[in-house]
Amino acid sequence: MSSSVDSDLGAISRIKAVPTILRVIAEATTLGLVVIARVTDSAWTACAVRDGIDFGLAPGDTLDVATTLCREVRASQKPVIIEDVEQDEIYCAHPTPKLYAFRSYIAVPIFRTSGDYFGTLCALDRHPAVLKEDKTVSMLTLFAELLSLQLDAEEQRTRDVTALREAEDDAKLREQFIAVLAHDLRNPLASVALAVRTLLRTHPIAANTRTVVERIERSARRMELLINDVLDLTRGRLGGGIPMQRKEVPDLASALHHVVDEVASSYPDRVIDARIETGIGSYCDPQRIEQALSNLLANAVEHGAPEAPIEVRVDETGGVLSLVVQNAGRPIPEDVLPQLFQPFYRPEGGSGRVRRGLGLGLFIVAEIAKAHGGSVDVASSAAEGTRFTLRLPVRRSDGPVDGATSPR
């Protein structure tokens, strides 16, 4: 069987309406064998079969096209109808009815919407049948047209699935490349960072030189954060979720205050008003929770109004930890809100400039929430500013948490 015919056979088999079409034809015509056949100059192949007379034909079976009446349908591109071959002036002496032992037969051509000939929708029986009524011919012609449309739809679906699979493969390859590149950059970057820290701690450095070295240290730290974000992205995409090391944490307050202090020291001109409830225990990855707060604060610093304080609120209600970061400033348009947690999305900053970084911070926050069985959402208005709320269960889940993978 050629690859083209094999493909057509598969396409017909995937059309869910085919068994119903064959059954309706059999019941309406009283003919026992109904077939959708792919017919070419050199081959006749059964694509779908309803056999109620033990004819012995199954999908994929072939016949010598020269022994079939379908060849004549293909040549004339018109229906062939025989109610009783013994009374038919044209086909009474034809060898095909004798070869296949049938007395009644009907076949209509199936054309693709492009006009190309596909094959026939045909039926036969060992007994005479009334077949030349207009309603019978119209029914088979209508079904033939329906099959043509369905074949086009199936081909388009196959093309779409193939294109999607290729796009997914390309995306996975790109992400693997990015992951390898980011991983390989970590070692030389770690050497640079170590050398800078050693210089700052063990060697006397002139004031102007120290400023340059400290700038190198900050740049190295920023590069490390970017690389970690890229690795988290690729782990999340390729491994089913970012890595977690969850454990019982009796109190998150000190760790979260540490994050606030770090950001405040990096941006001394910004005011961060933090109210973090003490004594909140949780089964979580504390470093990931710190990372989530750090990313939310970095986002608030980048986009919030510089003259207004950034508010941090952390408390527990009903077994759910709520972590809120809120900043004043220009509200985020409603059509932008759903895109904020998509990777590489980089909205404009408060002054109309494009934000720095890769646009992975909020995506990683969402992945951390997902890995803990929680959620993150955002609300923004001119009156209240922009508020991100991370909600996490504080108790250990009985079942696996989506998005969590093996410990890093």
C-alpha positions in Angstrom: 0.0 0.0 0.0 1.4 3.4 -1.0 2.0 6.0 1.7 -0.6 8.2 0.2 -3.3 5.5 0.2 -2.2 4.5 3.7 -2.6 8.1 4.8 -6.1 8.3 3.3 -7.1 5.0 5.0 -6.0 6.5 8.3 -7.8 9.8 7.7 -11.1 7.9 7.0 -10.7 5.8 10.1 -10.4 8.9 12.2 -13.7 10.4 11.0 -16.1 9.6 13.8 -19.2 9.9 11.6 -18.2 7.1 9.2 -19.8 4.1 11.0 -23.1 6.1 11.2 -22.9 7.0 7.5 -22.4 3.3 6.5 -25.2 2.2 8.8 -27.7 4.8 7.5 -26.9 3.8 3.9 -27.3 0.1 4.6 -30.7 0.7 6.3 -32.0 3.1 3.7 -31.0 0.9 0.7 -31.3 -2.6 2.3 -27.9 -3.3 0.8 -25.7 -5.6 2.9 -22.2 -4.3 2.0 -21.3 -0.7 2.2 -17.8 0.6 1.5 -15.8 3.8 1.2 -13.1 3.0 -1.3 -10.0 4.8 -2.3 -9.7 4.4 -6.1 -6.7 5.3 -8.2 -5.7 4.3 -11.8 -3.9 1.2 -10.4 -5.5 0.4 -7.0 -8.8 -0.1 -5.2 -8.5 0.0 -1.4 -11.3 -0.4 1.2 -11.0 2.5 3.7 -14.2 1.7 5.7 -16.5 -1.3 5.5 -19.9 -2.4 6.8 -20.3 -6.0 5.8 -23.7 -7.6 6.6 -23.5 -10.3 4.0 -20.2 -12.0 4.8 -18.5 -10.6 1.7 -15.2 -11.0 3.4 -13.9 -7.4 3.0 -12.2 -5.4 5.7 -10.6 -1.9 5.9 -7.2 -2.0 4.2 -8.1 -4.9 1.9 -7.5 -4.3 -1.8 -9.1 -5.5 -5.0 -7.9 -5.5 -8.6 -9.3 -2.2 -9.7 -9.8 -3.6 -13.2 -12.4 -6.1 -11.8 -14.5 -3.3 -10.1 -17.2 -1.0 -11.3 -15.5 1.7 -9.3 -13.1 2.1 -12.1 -16.0 3.1 -14.4 -17.2 5.5 -11.8 -13.8 7.1 -11.8 -13.6 7.2 -15.6 -17.1 8.8 -16.0 -17.1 10.7 -12.7 -20.8 9.8 -12.5 -22.8 7.4 -10.3 -23.3 3.8 -11.4 -26.7 2.3 -10.3 -27.9 -1.3 -10.8 -31.2 -2.4 -9.2 -31.1 -5.9 -10.6 -28.2 -6.9 -12.8 -30.3 -9.6 -14.5 -32.7 -7.0 -15.8 -30.1 -4.3 -16.5 -29.4 -3.7 -20.2 -25.9 -2.3 -19.7 -24.5 -4.5 -17.0 -26.3 -7.8 -17.5 -23.3 -9.3 -19.3 -20.7 -7.4 -17.3 -18.1 -9.7 -15.7 -17.9 -7.8 -12.4 -21.4 -8.7 -11.0 -20.7 -12.4 -11.8 -17.2 -12.3 -10.3 -18.4 -10.8 -7.0 -21.9 -12.5 -7.1 -24.1 -9.4 -6.6 -27.4 -8.4 -8.2 -27.8 -4.8 -6.9 -25.2 -2.1 -6.7 -24.8 1.7 -6.3 -21.7 3.9 -6.3 -21.2 7.6 -6.3 -17.9 9.4 -6.7 -16.1 11.2 -3.8 -14.3 14.3 -4.9 -12.0 16.4 -2.7 -12.9 20.0 -2.3 -10.0 20.8 -4.5 -11.7 18.8 -7.3 -9.4 15.8 -7.2 -11.0 12.4 -7.4 -10.7 10.4 -4.1 -12.8 7.3 -4.7 -16.3 6.0 -4.3 -19.0 5.5 -1.7 -20.5 2.2 -2.9 -22.9 -0.5 -1.7 -24.1 -3.9 -3.1 -26.2 -6.9 -2.2 -26.9 -10.4 -3.6 -30.6 -9.5 -3.9 -32.3 -6.8 -6.1 -33.0 -3.5 -4.5 -34.8 -0.2 -5.4 -32.0 2.3 -5.8 -32.8 4.7 -8.6 -35.1 7.0 -6.6 -33.9 10.5 -6.4 -33.8 10.5 -2.6 -31.4 7.5 -2.5 -29.0 9.0 -5.0 -29.2 12.4 -3.2 -28.5 10.8 0.1 -25.3 9.1 -1.1 -24.2 12.2 -2.9 -24.7 14.2 0.2 -22.7 11.7 2.3 -19.9 11.8 -0.3 -19.7 15.6 0.0 -19.7 15.3 3.8 -16.8 12.8 3.6 -14.9 15.2 1.4 -15.3 18.1 3.9 -14.3 15.8 6.8 -11.2 14.7 4.9 -10.2 18.3 4.5 -10.8 19.0 8.2 -8.8 15.9 9.2 -5.9 16.9 7.0 -5.9 20.4 8.5 -6.0 18.9 12.0 -3.1 16.7 11.2 -1.1 19.6 9.8 -1.9 21.7 12.9 -0.9 18.8 15.2 2.3 18.4 13.3 3.1 22.1 13.4 2.3 22.2 17.1 4.6 19.2 17.8 7.4 20.8 15.8 7.0 24.1 17.6 7.0 22.3 21.0 10.2 20.4 20.0 11.8 23.6 18.9 10.9 25.3 22.1 12.2 22.4 24.2 15.5 22.4 22.2 15.8 26.2 22.8 15.1 25.8 26.5 17.6 22.9 26.8 20.2 25.1 25.1 19.5 28.0 27.4 19.7 25.7 30.4 23.1 24.3 29.3 24.4 27.8 28.6 23.2 29.2 32.0 24.7 26.2 33.8 28.0 26.5 32.1 28.1 30.3 32.9 27.8 29.6 36.6 31.4 28.4 37.2 33.3 31.3 35.6 30.9 33.7 37.2 31.4 32.1 40.6 35.2 32.5 40.1 34.7 36.2 39.4 32.5 36.7 42.4 35.0 34.9 44.7 37.9 36.9 43.4 36.0 40.2 44.0 35.0 39.2 47.5 38.6 38.2 48.3 39.9 41.6 47.0 37.4 43.5 49.1 38.1 41.5 52.3 41.8 40.9 52.2 43.5 43.7 50.3 43.7 47.4 51.0 42.0 49.2 48.1 42.0 52.8 47.2 38.6 54.5 47.5 38.2 55.0 43.7 39.2 51.5 43.0 36.9 50.1 45.7 34.0 51.7 44.0 34.8 49.9 40.7 35.3 46.6 42.5 32.0 47.0 44.4 30.3 47.7 41.1 31.8 44.5 39.7 30.5 42.6 42.8 26.9 44.0 42.3 27.0 43.1 38.6 28.2 39.6 39.3 25.4 39.2 41.9 22.9 40.5 39.3 24.2 38.0 36.7 23.9 35.2 39.2 20.3 36.1 39.9 19.6 36.2 36.1 21.2 32.8 35.6 19.2 31.3 38.5 16.0 32.7 37.0 16.8 31.1 33.6 17.6 27.7 35.3 14.4 27.9 37.2 12.5 28.6 34.0 14.0 25.6 32.1 13.6 23.3 35.1 10.0 24.3 35.3 9.4 23.8 31.6 11.4 20.7 31.1 11.1 19.0 34.5 7.4 19.5 35.4 8.1 22.2 38.1 10.9 24.1 39.8 12.9 22.1 42.4 11.7 22.2 46.0 13.2 21.4 49.4 10.1 21.5 51.6 10.4 21.1 55.3 8.7 22.1 58.5 9.5 25.8 59.3 8.3 26.9 62.7 8.5 30.6 62.0 9.0 32.4 58.6 9.2 35.9 60.1 12.9 36.2 60.5 13.7 34.9 57.0 11.2 37.3 55.4 12.5 40.2 57.5 15.9 39.3 56.2 14.7 39.6 52.6 13.1 43.0 53.3 16.3 44.2 54.9 18.4 43.1 51.9 16.1 44.9 49.4 16.0 48.0 51.6 19.8 48.2 51.8 20.1 47.8 48.0 17.6 50.7 47.5 18.2 53.1 50.4 16.0 55.8 48.9 12.9 53.5 49.0 10.8 53.0 52.1 9.5 49.5 52.8 6.8 49.2 55.4 6.8 45.6 56.6 4.3 44.1 59.0 5.1 40.4 59.2 3.3 38.3 61.8 5.6 36.2 64.0 5.0 32.6 64.8 3.7 31.6 61.4 4.8 28.0 60.8 4.6 26.3 57.4 5.6 23.2 55.5 7.5 24.8 52.7 10.8 25.5 51.0 11.8 28.6 53.0 14.4 29.7 50.4 11.8 29.6 47.7 9.4 31.7 49.8 12.2 34.2 50.3 12.8 34.2 46.6 9.1 34.9 45.9 9.1 37.9 48.3 12.4 39.1 46.9 10.9 39.0 43.3 7.7 40.7 44.4 9.7 43.5 46.1 12.0 43.9 43.1 8.9 44.3 41.0 7.5 46.9 43.3 10.7 48.8 43.4 10.9 48.8 39.6 7.3 49.8 38.9 6.1 51.6 42.0 6.0 55.3 42.6 9.5 56.2 44.1 8.0 58.7 46.6 5.5 56.2 48.1 6.3 53.4 50.5 6.1 49.8 49.5 3.9 47.8 51.9 4.5 44.2 52.9 1.9 42.3 54.9 2.3 38.7 56.0 -0.2 36.9 58.2 -2.1 33.6 58.6 -5.9 33.1 58.4 -7.6 29.8 58.4 -4.5 27.8 57.8 -3.5 29.9 54.8 -0.4 32.1 54.8 -1.1 35.4 53.0 1.9 37.4 51.7 1.0 40.8 50.2 3.2 43.3 48.5 1.6 46.6 47.5 3.0 49.7 45.8 1.5 53.0 44.7 1.9 54.2 41.1 0.3 54.0 37.7 -2.3 51.2 37.6 -1.7 48.2 35.4 -4.2 48.0 32.5 -6.7 45.2 32.9 -5.7 43.5 29.6 -2.1 43.3 30.8 -2.9 41.7 34.2 -3.3 38.1 32.8 0.1 38.4 31.1 2.2 39.3 34.1 2.9 35.8 35.2 4.0 34.7 31.7 7.7 34.1 31.2 9.7 36.8 29.4 6.8 39.3 29.7 8.3 42.7 30.3 5.8 45.6 30.7 6.8 49.2 30.7 8.0 50.7 33.9 6.3 53.5 35.7 8.0 56.1 33.6 7.3 54.4 30.3 10.6 52.7 30.1 11.0 48.9 29.5 11.8 47.1 32.7 15.2 45.6 33.3 15.8 41.8 33.6 14.4 38.9 31.6 10.8 39.1 32.7 11.0 35.9 34.7 10.5 37.2 38.3 6.7 37.0 38.4 6.6 33.8 36.4 8.9 32.2 39.1 6.6 33.6 41.9 3.7 31.8 40.2 5.7 28.6 39.9 6.7 28.7 43.5 3.0 29.2 44.5 2.0 26.3 42.3 4.7 24.0 43.7 3.4 24.7 47.2 -0.2 24.1 46.3 -1.0 27.8 46.6 -1.8 30.7 44.3 -0.8 34.2 43.4 -3.0 37.0 42.1 -2.7 40.7 41.3 -5.1 43.6 41.5 -4.4 47.2 40.4 -6.3 50.4 40.5 -5.5 54.2 40.6 -6.9 54.5 44.1 -5.1 51.5 45.8 -2.1 51.0 43.6 -0.9 47.5 42.6 -1.2 44.6 45.1 0.2 41.1 44.6 -1.1 38.4 47.0 0.6 35.1 47.5 -1.4 32.5 49.3 0.1 29.2 50.6 -1.3 26.4 52.8 0.7 26.4 56.0 0.2 22.7 56.7 1.6 19.8 54.9 -0.5 18.5 52.1 -1.6 14.8 52.2 -1.0 14.3 48.5 1.7 15.4 46.0 1.9 19.0 45.2 1.8 19.9 41.5 4.9 21.5 40.2 7.2 20.2 42.8 10.2 18.1 41.7 13.1 16.4 43.3 15.2 18.4 45.7 17.9 20.7 44.2 
